[in-house]
Amino acid sequence: MSSIPDAQTIQKFLNITLDLAEKNMLKGKGGPFGAIVVQGDKIVGEGFNQVTSTNDPTAHAEVQAIRDACRNLKTFQLDDCIVYASCEPCPMCLGAIYWSRPKAIYFASTRQDAADAGFDDDFIYKEIVLPVEKRSILTRNVPFDGHKRVFELWKSKQDRVEY
Amino acid sequence: MSSIPDAQTIQKFLNITLDLAEKNMLKGKGGPFGAIVVQGDKIVGEGFNQVTSTNDPTAHAEVQAIRDACRNLKTFQLDDCIVYASCEPCPMCLGAIYWSRPKAIYFASTRQDAADAGFDDDFIYKEIVLPVEKRSILTRNVPFDGHKRVFELWKSKQDRVEY
């Protein structure tokens, strides 16, 4: 369960993400993306893009698969799981993956393939490394007296649940 | 409505995000983060961290606020809206914001403040710019024959809804 999967297993699971992408895109659910979360040899979560059909810009395949896996496993951490995605995760999905802390990520297409098909992944990767004041969406840090008070409260909270 | 808010307005809305953060952290909902989406002078979406109380690692304040605003406005795009957040958005939330395309983002605390309080934001910012093979979570691109087929299908789909 803790070992790294062989090439055949990886391709088998990636093909499942492509099938999820294809089936749901053809149904009009959203963009051509699929993802699954696997624990041992069992699929514990699956997702496909549902942005346009649910009016949820965060409903990317990987986010949906992580939410599904966490619901099924009743946890917010996927330590012993592997994420398979039909395409390289966008920054939002990569962030979601990091917060859920799986042990590995495999993907088939790249961010460049996604950009070629009209998706902003590569653009967001370029924006995220810019200083905030140079981003194409106006972004400003506005500190003021007391703005860190919630962090002070958090650090002094005895029963806090860390994540 | 298309103008940039003045300093007093920005601080007023940022204080609302801090209040959301504080109230819900004290209730045990999750970490000390709040966010709102504002259209004109009206709050159209709000969110606070609910990771640990809902077992959803993607339930960050900004993601929740965006989903709430999109539900309320029945759209997956927030073009004429502004996102206010108690803290600099993590890469996941920044990605979510970019996909929802608001006109501006204001935040009070920084990613360093978050790191000082024990949150991984800064770590994920550092990971995201590394080549995939150098990341601390094992990440591999595994292309194979036909892995781009869903993008080809998407490009030929006459009734696709772009996002």
Interface residues (C-beta under 8 A of the other chain):
Chain A: I4 A7 I10 Q11 L14 L18 A21 E22 M25 L26 G28 G30 G31 P32 F33 G34 V51 T52 N55 D56 P57 T58 H60 V63 I66 R67 C70 R71 K74 T75 F76 Q77 S86 E88 C90 P91 M92 C93 L94 G95 A96 I97 Y98 W99 S100 R101 P102 K103 A104 I105 Y106 F107 A108 S109 T110 D113 A114 D116 A117 G118 D120 F123 I124 Y125 E127 I128 V129 V132 I137 L138 T139 R140 N141 V142 P143 F144 G146 H147 K148 R149 V150 F151 L153 W154 K155 K157 D159 R160 V161 E162 Y163
Chain B: I4 A7 I10 Q11 L14 L18 A21 E22 M25 L26 G28 G30 G31 P32 F33 G34 V51 T52 N55 D56 P57 T58 H60 V63 I66 R67 C70 R71 K74 T75 F76 Q77 S86 E88 C90 P91 M92 C93 L94 G95 A96 I97 Y98 W99 S100 R101 P102 K103 A104 I105 Y106 F107 A108 S109 T110 D113 A114 D116 A117 G118 D120 F123 I124 Y125 E127 I128 V129 V132 I137 L138 T139 R140 N141 V142 P143 F144 G146 H147 K148 R149 V150 F151 L153 W154 K155 K157 D159 R160 V161 E162 Y163
